Structures are given as C-alpha cells and as structure tokens.
Amino acid sequence: MDLTTARWRKSTRSSGTGDDCVEVAMLPGVVAVRDSKDPGGPGLLFTPGEWAAFVRAIRRGGDQR
C-alpha cells in the first residue's frame, strides 16, 4: 500500500520535539502506523478493529487478552 500521501498525526503525548513517538494515519479500511524518527520507513497496517482493540488495551493499562 502506498502511504506517501497519507495524513499522519502524532500523539498529543509525544515528546516536546515531537520526534520520539509513533504516527498514525487513518485510511479507508486500514490504520497505518510508523515511527516518527523514520517517516520514509515502513508502516505497519492494521484493520480498524485491530487498532481499536490496541487502543482499548493501552487505555486499560496493558495486555487485556
């Protein structure tokens, strides 16, 4: 999947310089995640359901299998 035109956003909890976090792009049918230190590098792709489960687990404080 070509991610060059994706609109990436950083976490509001990223470091003051904004270069020590992950970035997320919401695309039709997929959520892309990349390392902010390597914007030209590969992105990880998740379904919206997988991403939602990940976010819920983080909000709960960890792995909630």
PQR file of N, CA, C, O and H, with PARSE charges and radii, in Angstrom:
ATOM      1  N   MET A   1       0.850  -1.181   0.000 -0.4000 1.5000
ATOM      2  CA  MET A   1       0.000   0.000   0.000 -0.0000 2.0000
ATOM      3  C   MET A   1       0.894   1.243   0.000  0.5500 1.7000
ATOM      4  O   MET A   1       1.848   1.337   0.773 -0.5500 1.4000
ATOM      5  N   ASP A   2       0.576   2.171  -0.859 -0.4000 1.5000
ATOM      6  CA  ASP A   2       1.337   3.418  -0.956 -0.0000 2.0000
ATOM      7  C   ASP A   2       0.885   4.378   0.150  0.5500 1.7000
ATOM      8  O   ASP A   2      -0.273   4.795   0.181 -0.5500 1.4000
ATOM      9  H   ASP A   2      -0.199   2.094  -1.487  0.4000 1.0000
ATOM     10  N   LEU A   3       1.795   4.723   1.047 -0.4000 1.5000
ATOM     11  CA  LEU A   3       1.482   5.596   2.182 -0.0000 2.0000
ATOM     12  C   LEU A   3       2.041   7.008   2.012  0.5500 1.7000
ATOM     13  O   LEU A   3       2.011   7.805   2.949 -0.5500 1.4000
ATOM     14  H   LEU A   3       2.735   4.384   1.022  0.4000 1.0000
ATOM     15  N   THR A   4       2.549   7.318   0.819 -0.4000 1.5000
ATOM     16  CA  THR A   4       3.195   8.619   0.623 -0.0000 2.0000
ATOM     17  C   THR A   4       2.230   9.796   0.724  0.5500 1.7000
ATOM     18  O   THR A   4       2.654  10.906   1.046 -0.5500 1.4000
ATOM     19  H   THR A   4       2.573   6.671   0.057  0.4000 1.0000
ATOM     20  N   THR A   5       0.958   9.582   0.461 -0.4000 1.5000
ATOM     21  CA  THR A   5       0.002  10.686   0.538 -0.0000 2.0000
ATOM     22  C   THR A   5      -0.856  10.642   1.809  0.5500 1.7000
ATOM     23  O   THR A   5      -1.779  11.440   1.969 -0.5500 1.4000
ATOM     24  H   THR A   5       0.614   8.680   0.200  0.4000 1.0000
ATOM     25  N   ALA A   6      -0.546   9.715   2.698 -0.4000 1.5000
ATOM     26  CA  ALA A   6      -1.324   9.588   3.938 -0.0000 2.0000
ATOM     27  C   ALA A   6      -1.133  10.829   4.806  0.5500 1.7000
ATOM     28  O   ALA A   6      -0.067  11.445   4.804 -0.5500 1.4000
ATOM     29  H   ALA A   6       0.204   9.066   2.568  0.4000 1.0000
ATOM     30  N   ARG A   7      -2.181  11.185   5.546 -0.4000 1.5000
ATOM     31  CA  ARG A   7      -2.101  12.301   6.502 -0.0000 2.0000
ATOM     32  C   ARG A   7      -1.767  11.733   7.872  0.5500 1.7000
ATOM     33  O   ARG A   7      -2.619  11.148   8.542 -0.5500 1.4000
ATOM     34  H   ARG A   7      -3.047  10.684   5.548  0.4000 1.0000
ATOM     35  N   TRP A   8      -0.537  11.911   8.270 -0.4000 1.5000
ATOM     36  CA  TRP A   8      -0.040  11.350   9.515 -0.0000 2.0000
ATOM     37  C   TRP A   8      -0.275  12.318  10.662  0.5500 1.7000
ATOM     38  O   TRP A   8      -0.180  13.533  10.493 -0.5500 1.4000
ATOM     39  H   TRP A   8       0.155  12.385   7.726  0.4000 1.0000
ATOM     40  N   ARG A   9      -0.583  11.770  11.830 -0.4000 1.5000
ATOM     41  CA  ARG A   9      -0.717  12.605  13.034 -0.0000 2.0000
ATOM     42  C   ARG A   9       0.064  11.959  14.162  0.5500 1.7000
ATOM     43  O   ARG A   9       0.195  10.738  14.242 -0.5500 1.4000
ATOM     44  H   ARG A   9      -0.660  10.782  11.968  0.4000 1.0000
ATOM     45  N   LYS A  10       0.576  12.813  15.029 -0.4000 1.5000
ATOM     46  CA  LYS A  10       1.367  12.347  16.168 -0.0000 2.0000
ATOM     47  C   LYS A  10       0.525  12.378  17.426  0.5500 1.7000
ATOM     48  O   LYS A  10      -0.456  13.114  17.526 -0.5500 1.4000
ATOM     49  H   LYS A  10       0.470  13.805  14.964  0.4000 1.0000
ATOM     50  N   SER A  11       0.921  11.582  18.359 -0.4000 1.5000
ATOM     51  CA  SER A  11       0.247  11.552  19.651 -0.0000 2.0000
ATOM     52  C   SER A  11       0.393  12.891  20.351  0.5500 1.7000
ATOM     53  O   SER A  11       1.427  13.550  20.239 -0.5500 1.4000
ATOM     54  H   SER A  11       1.718  10.983  18.278  0.4000 1.0000
ATOM     55  N   THR A  12      -0.640  13.288  21.068 -0.4000 1.5000
ATOM     56  CA  THR A  12      -0.549  14.503  21.878 -0.0000 2.0000
ATOM     57  C   THR A  12       0.406  14.296  23.050  0.5500 1.7000
ATOM     58  O   THR A  12       0.788  15.259  23.715 -0.5500 1.4000
ATOM     59  H   THR A  12      -1.480  12.752  21.159  0.4000 1.0000
ATOM     60  N   ARG A  13       0.788  13.063  23.303 -0.4000 1.5000
ATOM     61  CA  ARG A  13       1.717  12.744  24.395 -0.0000 2.0000
ATOM     62  C   ARG A  13       3.143  12.548  23.905  0.5500 1.7000
ATOM     63  O   ARG A  13       3.987  12.043  24.645 -0.5500 1.4000
ATOM     64  H   ARG A  13       0.477  12.281  22.763  0.4000 1.0000
ATOM     65  N   SER A  14       3.421  12.940  22.672 -0.4000 1.5000
ATOM     66  CA  SER A  14       4.779  12.783  22.156 -0.0000 2.0000
ATOM     67  C   SER A  14       5.719  13.754  22.857  0.5500 1.7000
ATOM     68  O   SER A  14       5.281  14.678  23.541 -0.5500 1.4000
ATOM     69  H   SER A  14       2.735  13.350  22.071  0.4000 1.0000
ATOM     70  N   SER A  15       6.993  13.535  22.680 -0.4000 1.5000
ATOM     71  CA  SER A  15       7.989  14.384  23.336 -0.0000 2.0000
ATOM     72  C   SER A  15       7.872  15.827  22.855  0.5500 1.7000
ATOM     73  O   SER A  15       7.212  16.100  21.853 -0.5500 1.4000
ATOM     74  H   SER A  15       7.349  12.784  22.123  0.4000 1.0000
ATOM     75  N   GLY A  16       8.503  16.732  23.560 -0.4000 1.5000
ATOM     76  CA  GLY A  16       8.449  18.153  23.215 -0.0000 2.0000
ATOM     77  C   GLY A  16       8.910  18.455  21.806  0.5500 1.7000
ATOM     78  O   GLY A  16       8.402  19.377  21.170 -0.5500 1.4000
ATOM     79  H   GLY A  16       9.039  16.510  24.375  0.4000 1.0000
ATOM     80  N   THR A  17       9.878  17.679  21.307 -0.4000 1.5000
ATOM     81  CA  THR A  17      10.350  17.893  19.942 -0.0000 2.0000
ATOM     82  C   THR A  17       9.484  17.169  18.927  0.5500 1.7000
ATOM     83  O   THR A  17       9.582  17.426  17.727 -0.5500 1.4000
ATOM     84  H   THR A  17      10.292  16.930  21.824  0.4000 1.0000
ATOM     85  N   GLY A  18       8.627  16.254  19.407 -0.4000 1.5000
ATOM     86  CA  GLY A  18       7.713  15.556  18.509 -0.0000 2.0000
ATOM     87  C   GLY A  18       8.349  14.500  17.648  0.5500 1.7000
ATOM     88  O   GLY A  18       7.726  14.015  16.704 -0.5500 1.4000
ATOM     89  H   GLY A  18       8.548  16.045  20.382  0.4000 1.0000
ATOM     90  N   ASP A  19       9.601  14.124  17.956 -0.4000 1.5000
ATOM     91  CA  ASP A  19      10.269  13.137  17.112 -0.0000 2.0000
ATOM     92  C   ASP A  19      10.551  11.829  17.838  0.5500 1.7000
ATOM     93  O   ASP A  19      11.398  11.050  17.400 -0.5500 1.4000
ATOM     94  H   ASP A  19      10.107  14.518  18.723  0.4000 1.0000
ATOM     95  N   ASP A  20       9.869  11.583  18.920 -0.4000 1.5000
ATOM     96  CA  ASP A  20      10.122  10.386  19.711 -0.0000 2.0000
ATOM     97  C   ASP A  20       8.805   9.655  19.969  0.5500 1.7000
ATOM     98  O   ASP A  20       8.455   9.364  21.113 -0.5500 1.4000
ATOM     99  H   ASP A  20       9.181  12.215  19.277  0.4000 1.0000
ATOM    100  N   CYS A  21       8.086   9.365  18.893 -0.4000 1.5000
ATOM    101  CA  CYS A  21       6.778   8.739  19.060 -0.0000 2.0000
ATOM    102  C   CYS A  21       6.398   8.013  17.776  0.5500 1.7000
ATOM    103  O   CYS A  21       7.187   7.926  16.834 -0.5500 1.4000
ATOM    104  H   CYS A  21       8.370   9.601  17.964  0.4000 1.0000
ATOM    105  N   VAL A  22       5.200   7.505  17.758 -0.4000 1.5000
ATOM    106  CA  VAL A  22       4.662   6.911  16.540 -0.0000 2.0000
ATOM    107  C   VAL A  22       3.682   7.891  15.911  0.5500 1.7000
ATOM    108  O   VAL A  22       3.164   8.792  16.570 -0.5500 1.4000
ATOM    109  H   VAL A  22       4.560   7.576  18.523  0.4000 1.0000
ATOM    110  N   GLU A  23       3.449   7.697  14.649 -0.4000 1.5000
ATOM    111  CA  GLU A  23       2.466   8.486  13.922 -0.0000 2.0000
ATOM    112  C   GLU A  23       1.413   7.530  13.368  0.5500 1.7000
ATOM    113  O   GLU A  23       1.710   6.380  13.044 -0.5500 1.4000
ATOM    114  H   GLU A  23       3.870   6.965  14.113  0.4000 1.0000
ATOM    115  N   VAL A  24       0.190   8.017  13.266 -0.4000 1.5000
ATOM    116  CA  VAL A  24      -0.933   7.207  12.812 -0.0000 2.0000
ATOM    117  C   VAL A  24      -1.616   7.909  11.648  0.5500 1.7000
ATOM    118  O   VAL A  24      -1.760   9.132  11.642 -0.5500 1.4000
ATOM    119  H   VAL A  24      -0.051   8.951  13.529  0.4000 1.0000
ATOM    120  N   ALA A  25      -2.031   7.128  10.674 -0.4000 1.5000
ATOM    121  CA  ALA A  25      -2.813   7.645   9.545 -0.0000 2.0000
ATOM    122  C   ALA A  25      -4.043   6.756   9.378  0.5500 1.7000
ATOM    123  O   ALA A  25      -3.925   5.539   9.234 -0.5500 1.4000
ATOM    124  H   ALA A  25      -1.914   6.135  10.680  0.4000 1.0000
ATOM    125  N   MET A  26      -5.213   7.367   9.400 -0.4000 1.5000
ATOM    126  CA  MET A  26      -6.464   6.643   9.182 -0.0000 2.0000
ATOM    127  C   MET A  26      -6.769   6.662   7.688  0.5500 1.7000
ATOM    128  O   MET A  26      -6.939   7.728   7.096 -0.5500 1.4000
ATOM    129  H   MET A  26      -5.309   8.356   9.518  0.4000 1.0000
ATOM    130  N   LEU A  27      -6.836   5.503   7.098 -0.4000 1.5000
ATOM    131  CA  LEU A  27      -7.100   5.365   5.668 -0.0000 2.0000
ATOM    132  C   LEU A  27      -8.350   4.514   5.474  0.5500 1.7000
ATOM    133  O   LEU A  27      -8.776   3.841   6.413 -0.5500 1.4000
ATOM    134  H   LEU A  27      -6.697   4.637   7.579  0.4000 1.0000
ATOM    135  N   PRO A  28      -8.942   4.523   4.299 -0.5600 1.5000
ATOM    136  CA  PRO A  28     -10.127   3.697   4.076  0.2800 2.0000
ATOM    137  C   PRO A  28      -9.838   2.212   4.332  0.5500 1.7000
ATOM    138  O   PRO A  28      -9.078   1.585   3.594 -0.5500 1.4000
ATOM    139  N   GLY A  29     -10.444   1.667   5.367 -0.4000 1.5000
ATOM    140  CA  GLY A  29     -10.310   0.246   5.668 -0.0000 2.0000
ATOM    141  C   GLY A  29      -9.041  -0.183   6.357  0.5500 1.7000
ATOM    142  O   GLY A  29      -8.850  -1.375   6.598 -0.5500 1.4000
ATOM    143  H   GLY A  29     -11.061   2.176   5.967  0.4000 1.0000
ATOM    144  N   VAL A  30      -8.164   0.751   6.683 -0.4000 1.5000
ATOM    145  CA  VAL A  30      -6.889   0.387   7.307 -0.0000 2.0000
ATOM    146  C   VAL A  30      -6.365   1.541   8.150  0.5500 1.7000
ATOM    147  O   VAL A  30      -6.633   2.709   7.865 -0.5500 1.4000
ATOM    148  H   VAL A  30      -8.319   1.720   6.487  0.4000 1.0000
ATOM    149  N   VAL A  31      -5.617   1.197   9.189 -0.4000 1.5000
ATOM    150  CA  VAL A  31      -4.927   2.183  10.014 -0.0000 2.0000
ATOM    151  C   VAL A  31      -3.439   1.916   9.861  0.5500 1.7000
ATOM    152  O   VAL A  31      -2.981   0.798  10.093 -0.5500 1.4000
ATOM    153  H   VAL A  31      -5.400   0.249   9.421  0.4000 1.0000
ATOM    154  N   ALA A  32      -2.683   2.934   9.472 -0.4000 1.5000
ATOM    155  CA  ALA A  32      -1.243   2.802   9.289 -0.0000 2.0000
ATOM    156  C   ALA A  32      -0.517   3.449  10.466  0.5500 1.7000
ATOM    157  O   ALA A  32      -0.938   4.485  10.981 -0.5500 1.4000
ATOM    158  H   ALA A  32      -3.055   3.843   9.283  0.4000 1.0000
ATOM    159  N   VAL A  33       0.578   2.820  10.877 -0.4000 1.5000
ATOM    160  CA  VAL A  33       1.387   3.319  11.993 -0.0000 2.0000
ATOM    161  C   VAL A  33       2.842   3.305  11.546  0.5500 1.7000
ATOM    162  O   VAL A  33       3.294   2.360  10.899 -0.5500 1.4000
ATOM    163  H   VAL A  33       0.920   1.979  10.458  0.4000 1.0000
ATOM    164  N   ARG A  34       3.576   4.372  11.902 -0.4000 1.5000
ATOM    165  CA  ARG A  34       5.003   4.427  11.561 -0.0000 2.0000
ATOM    166  C   ARG A  34       5.777   5.108  12.677  0.5500 1.7000
ATOM    167  O   ARG A  34       5.200   5.761  13.546 -0.5500 1.4000
ATOM    168  H   ARG A  34       3.208   5.139  12.427  0.4000 1.0000
ATOM    169  N   ASP A  35       7.080   4.945  12.638 -0.4000 1.5000
ATOM    170  CA  ASP A  35       7.995   5.562  13.598 -0.0000 2.0000
ATOM    171  C   ASP A  35       8.260   6.997  13.148  0.5500 1.7000
ATOM    172  O   ASP A  35       8.668   7.221  12.009 -0.5500 1.4000
ATOM    173  H   ASP A  35       7.548   4.414  11.932  0.4000 1.0000
ATOM    174  N   SER A  36       8.035   7.960  14.025 -0.4000 1.5000
ATOM    175  CA  SER A  36       8.227   9.361  13.644 -0.0000 2.0000
ATOM    176  C   SER A  36       9.681   9.688  13.327  0.5500 1.7000
ATOM    177  O   SER A  36       9.952  10.657  12.617 -0.5500 1.4000
ATOM    178  H   SER A  36       7.704   7.778  14.951  0.4000 1.0000
ATOM    179  N   LYS A  37      10.622   8.897  13.843 -0.4000 1.5000
ATOM    180  CA  LYS A  37      12.045   9.131  13.550 -0.0000 2.0000
ATOM    181  C   LYS A  37      12.435   8.653  12.151  0.5500 1.7000
ATOM    182  O   LYS A  37      13.507   8.992  11.650 -0.5500 1.4000
ATOM    183  H   LYS A  37      10.402   8.111  14.420  0.4000 1.0000
ATOM    184  N   ASP A  38      11.559   7.863  11.525 -0.4000 1.5000
ATOM    185  CA  ASP A  38      11.850   7.307  10.208 -0.0000 2.0000
ATOM    186  C   ASP A  38      10.621   7.437   9.305  0.5500 1.7000
ATOM    187  O   ASP A  38      10.029   6.430   8.916 -0.5500 1.4000
ATOM    188  H   ASP A  38      10.688   7.587  11.932  0.4000 1.0000
ATOM    189  N   PRO A  39      10.231   8.684   8.967 -0.5600 1.5000
ATOM    190  CA  PRO A  39       8.998   8.877   8.199  0.2800 2.0000
ATOM    191  C   PRO A  39       9.019   8.240   6.812  0.5500 1.7000
ATOM    192  O   PRO A  39       7.959   7.978   6.243 -0.5500 1.4000
ATOM    193  N   GLY A  40      10.183   7.990   6.266 -0.4000 1.5000
ATOM    194  CA  GLY A  40      10.267   7.336   4.963 -0.0000 2.0000
ATOM    195  C   GLY A  40      10.328   5.824   5.068  0.5500 1.7000
ATOM    196  O   GLY A  40      10.330   5.123   4.056 -0.5500 1.4000
ATOM    197  H   GLY A  40      11.044   8.202   6.728  0.4000 1.0000
ATOM    198  N   GLY A  41      10.377   5.325   6.291 -0.4000 1.5000
ATOM    199  CA  GLY A  41      10.472   3.888   6.518 -0.0000 2.0000
ATOM    200  C   GLY A  41       9.135   3.190   6.374  0.5500 1.7000
ATOM    201  O   GLY A  41       8.137   3.799   5.990 -0.5500 1.4000
ATOM    202  H   GLY A  41      10.376   5.894   7.113  0.4000 1.0000
ATOM    203  N   PRO A  42       9.128   1.913   6.685 -0.5600 1.5000
ATOM    204  CA  PRO A  42       7.895   1.136   6.514  0.2800 2.0000
ATOM    205  C   PRO A  42       6.824   1.509   7.530  0.5500 1.7000
ATOM    206  O   PRO A  42       7.121   2.015   8.612 -0.5500 1.4000
ATOM    207  N   GLY A  43       5.602   1.254   7.167 -0.4000 1.5000
ATOM    208  CA  GLY A  43       4.480   1.447   8.074 -0.0000 2.0000
ATOM    209  C   GLY A  43       3.843   0.104   8.387  0.5500 1.7000
ATOM    210  O   GLY A  43       3.874  -0.814   7.568 -0.5500 1.4000
ATOM    211  H   GLY A  43       5.362   0.843   6.288  0.4000 1.0000
ATOM    212  N   LEU A  44       3.278  -0.002   9.550 -0.4000 1.5000
ATOM    213  CA  LEU A  44       2.523  -1.193   9.923 -0.0000 2.0000
ATOM    214  C   LEU A  44       1.057  -0.929   9.621  0.5500 1.7000
ATOM    215  O   LEU A  44       0.562   0.175   9.847 -0.5500 1.4000
ATOM    216  H   LEU A  44       3.252   0.744  10.216  0.4000 1.0000
ATOM    217  N   LEU A  45       0.365  -1.934   9.113 -0.4000 1.5000
ATOM    218  CA  LEU A  45      -1.037  -1.771   8.744 -0.0000 2.0000
ATOM    219  C   LEU A  45      -1.911  -2.645   9.640  0.5500 1.7000
ATOM    220  O   LEU A  45      -1.601  -3.808   9.894 -0.5500 1.4000
ATOM    221  H   LEU A  45       0.767  -2.831   8.929  0.4000 1.0000
ATOM    222  N   PHE A  46      -3.009  -2.059  10.111 -0.4000 1.5000
ATOM    223  CA  PHE A  46      -3.952  -2.746  10.973 -0.0000 2.0000
ATOM    224  C   PHE A  46      -5.367  -2.519  10.463  0.5500 1.7000
ATOM    225  O   PHE A  46      -5.655  -1.494   9.846 -0.5500 1.4000
ATOM    226  H   PHE A  46      -3.262  -1.113   9.904  0.4000 1.0000
ATOM    227  N   THR A  47      -6.245  -3.478  10.722 -0.4000 1.5000
ATOM    228  CA  THR A  47      -7.656  -3.243  10.433 -0.0000 2.0000
ATOM    229  C   THR A  47      -8.175  -2.272  11.485  0.5500 1.7000
ATOM    230  O   THR A  47      -7.567  -2.146  12.548 -0.5500 1.4000
ATOM    231  H   THR A  47      -6.011  -4.311  11.223  0.4000 1.0000
ATOM    232  N   PRO A  48      -9.277  -1.585  11.220 -0.5600 1.5000
ATOM    233  CA  PRO A  48      -9.843  -0.702  12.239  0.2800 2.0000
ATOM    234  C   PRO A  48     -10.166  -1.443  13.544  0.5500 1.7000
ATOM    235  O   PRO A  48     -10.006  -0.881  14.627 -0.5500 1.4000
ATOM    236  N   GLY A  49     -10.615  -2.691  13.449 -0.4000 1.5000
ATOM    237  CA  GLY A  49     -10.912  -3.474  14.645 -0.0000 2.0000
ATOM    238  C   GLY A  49      -9.666  -3.787  15.459  0.5500 1.7000
ATOM    239  O   GLY A  49      -9.683  -3.708  16.687 -0.5500 1.4000
ATOM    240  H   GLY A  49     -10.745  -3.148  12.569  0.4000 1.0000
ATOM    241  N   GLU A  50      -8.584  -4.141  14.772 -0.4000 1.5000
ATOM    242  CA  GLU A  50      -7.317  -4.405  15.467 -0.0000 2.0000
ATOM    243  C   GLU A  50      -6.818  -3.147  16.160  0.5500 1.7000
ATOM    244  O   GLU A  50      -6.364  -3.199  17.303 -0.5500 1.4000
ATOM    245  H   GLU A  50      -8.570  -4.205  13.774  0.4000 1.0000
ATOM    246  N   TRP A  51      -6.901  -2.030  15.474 -0.4000 1.5000
ATOM    247  CA  TRP A  51      -6.444  -0.763  16.054 -0.0000 2.0000
ATOM    248  C   TRP A  51      -7.278  -0.385  17.270  0.5500 1.7000
ATOM    249  O   TRP A  51      -6.733   0.043  18.287 -0.5500 1.4000
ATOM    250  H   TRP A  51      -7.270  -1.987  14.545  0.4000 1.0000
ATOM    251  N   ALA A  52      -8.589  -0.538  17.172 -0.4000 1.5000
ATOM    252  CA  ALA A  52      -9.468  -0.219  18.292 -0.0000 2.0000
ATOM    253  C   ALA A  52      -9.155  -1.097  19.503  0.5500 1.7000
ATOM    254  O   ALA A  52      -9.153  -0.611  20.634 -0.5500 1.4000
ATOM    255  H   ALA A  52      -9.031  -0.885  16.345  0.4000 1.0000
ATOM    256  N   ALA A  53      -8.889  -2.385  19.275 -0.4000 1.5000
ATOM    257  CA  ALA A  53      -8.538  -3.289  20.376 -0.0000 2.0000
ATOM    258  C   ALA A  53      -7.219  -2.864  21.012  0.5500 1.7000
ATOM    259  O   ALA A  53      -7.083  -2.908  22.234 -0.5500 1.4000
ATOM    260  H   ALA A  53      -8.891  -2.780  18.356  0.4000 1.0000
ATOM    261  N   PHE A  54      -6.257  -2.458  20.209 -0.4000 1.5000
ATOM    262  CA  PHE A  54      -4.965  -1.988  20.723 -0.0000 2.0000
ATOM    263  C   PHE A  54      -5.151  -0.744  21.588  0.5500 1.7000
ATOM    264  O   PHE A  54      -4.604  -0.661  22.687 -0.5500 1.4000
ATOM    265  H   PHE A  54      -6.368  -2.422  19.216  0.4000 1.0000
ATOM    266  N   VAL A  55      -5.915   0.211  21.097 -0.4000 1.5000
ATOM    267  CA  VAL A  55      -6.140   1.447  21.839 -0.0000 2.0000
ATOM    268  C   VAL A  55      -6.864   1.160  23.159  0.5500 1.7000
ATOM    269  O   VAL A  55      -6.521   1.733  24.193 -0.5500 1.4000
ATOM    270  H   VAL A  55      -6.360   0.144  20.204  0.4000 1.0000
ATOM    271  N   ARG A  56      -7.861   0.276  23.121 -0.4000 1.5000
ATOM    272  CA  ARG A  56      -8.568  -0.095  24.360 -0.0000 2.0000
ATOM    273  C   ARG A  56      -7.608  -0.716  25.373  0.5500 1.7000
ATOM    274  O   ARG A  56      -7.663  -0.392  26.559 -0.5500 1.4000
ATOM    275  H   ARG A  56      -8.139  -0.189  22.281  0.4000 1.0000
ATOM    276  N   ALA A  57      -6.734  -1.603  24.913 -0.4000 1.5000
ATOM    277  CA  ALA A  57      -5.768  -2.250  25.805 -0.0000 2.0000
ATOM    278  C   ALA A  57      -4.815  -1.217  26.428  0.5500 1.7000
ATOM    279  O   ALA A  57      -4.517  -1.289  27.620 -0.5500 1.4000
ATOM    280  H   ALA A  57      -6.690  -1.867  23.949  0.4000 1.0000
ATOM    281  N   ILE A  58      -4.351  -0.279  25.637 -0.4000 1.5000
ATOM    282  CA  ILE A  58      -3.459   0.765  26.138 -0.0000 2.0000
ATOM    283  C   ILE A  58      -4.179   1.596  27.197  0.5500 1.7000
ATOM    284  O   ILE A  58      -3.605   1.892  28.245 -0.5500 1.4000
ATOM    285  H   ILE A  58      -4.594  -0.221  24.669  0.4000 1.0000
ATOM    286  N   ARG A  59      -5.397   1.965  26.940 -0.4000 1.5000
ATOM    287  CA  ARG A  59      -6.159   2.780  27.893 -0.0000 2.0000
ATOM    288  C   ARG A  59      -6.403   2.032  29.203  0.5500 1.7000
ATOM    289  O   ARG A  59      -6.497   2.646  30.265 -0.5500 1.4000
ATOM    290  H   ARG A  59      -5.864   1.725  26.089  0.4000 1.0000
ATOM    291  N   ARG A  60      -6.505   0.716  29.125 -0.4000 1.5000
ATOM    292  CA  ARG A  60      -6.704  -0.099  30.328 -0.0000 2.0000
ATOM    293  C   ARG A  60      -5.402  -0.368  31.064  0.5500 1.7000
ATOM    294  O   ARG A  60      -5.416  -0.833  32.204 -0.5500 1.4000
ATOM    295  H   ARG A  60      -6.428   0.216  28.262  0.4000 1.0000
ATOM    296  N   GLY A  61      -4.290  -0.082  30.428 -0.4000 1.5000
ATOM    297  CA  GLY A  61      -3.004  -0.250  31.096 -0.0000 2.0000
ATOM    298  C   GLY A  61      -2.230  -1.479  30.705  0.5500 1.7000
ATOM    299  O   GLY A  61      -1.368  -1.924  31.463 -0.5500 1.4000
ATOM    300  H   GLY A  61      -4.278   0.296  29.503  0.4000 1.0000
ATOM    301  N   GLY A  62      -2.502  -2.036  29.569 -0.4000 1.5000
ATOM    302  CA  GLY A  62      -1.681  -3.165  29.120 -0.0000 2.0000
ATOM    303  C   GLY A  62      -2.433  -4.206  28.349  0.5500 1.7000
ATOM    304  O   GLY A  62      -3.495  -3.947  27.783 -0.5500 1.4000
ATOM    305  H   GLY A  62      -3.203  -1.675  28.954  0.4000 1.0000
ATOM    306  N   ASP A  63      -1.871  -5.387  28.336 -0.4000 1.5000
ATOM    307  CA  ASP A  63      -2.404  -6.511  27.569 -0.0000 2.0000
ATOM    308  C   ASP A  63      -3.672  -7.029  28.234  0.5500 1.7000
ATOM    309  O   ASP A  63      -3.641  -7.441  29.394 -0.5500 1.4000
ATOM    310  H   ASP A  63      -1.009  -5.598  28.796  0.4000 1.0000
ATOM    311  N   GLN A  64      -4.766  -7.011  27.521 -0.4000 1.5000
ATOM    312  CA  GLN A  64      -6.055  -7.450  28.050 -0.0000 2.0000
ATOM    313  C   GLN A  64      -6.621  -8.599  27.238  0.5500 1.7000
ATOM    314  O   GLN A  64      -7.800  -8.578  26.884 -0.5500 1.4000
ATOM    315  H   GLN A  64      -4.791  -6.677  26.579  0.4000 1.0000
ATOM    316  N   ARG A  65      -5.826  -9.582  26.939 -0.4000 1.5000
ATOM    317  CA  ARG A  65      -6.286 -10.722  26.123 -0.0000 2.0000
ATOM    318  C   ARG A  65      -7.370 -11.367  26.839  0.5500 1.7000
ATOM    319  O   ARG A  65      -7.926 -12.354  26.358 -0.5500 1.4000
ATOM    320  H   ARG A  65      -4.868  -9.599  27.226  0.4000 1.0000
TER
END
